[in-house]
Amino acid sequence: MDGIFRPEILLSQIDAKAAAIASEIDTTLSRWDQNPADWEWNIEQMRSFSRKRQPYFRSHIMQELGVSDTLNIVLSSNLRDAGSVQVNAITVSKFPWLGQYFKSVSDSPGWTGIEPADSAHVVADEPRHARRRQF
């Protein structure tokens, strides 16, 4: 949920797709006798869904997997060209970055339960060195 399903990423994808077909919309709407306001309303519905989706999705996953809590991971850097950090399948290269992860997963088939700290904050302030602080 902190990767391609982040609201800002979904919104940019919706806007990009809408822009890519914008030149065809007037022709299509005229052909099918539809109102351009309907097109804009539908695009705004997708945007609204994308902005509101994450808490509901997170709650559903927590209920289905028996997860009781989440933790925050904060990555920041004091360096101009800090490079990138791999967090699961996400490559983070813009700092500061905040990700919310499930604190533990029940012993469902295929899952291993873990119990990390409440949060982790990683700061890179010297080239090739990083400090890890847990709170």
Disulfide bonds with the S-S distance in Angstrom:
none
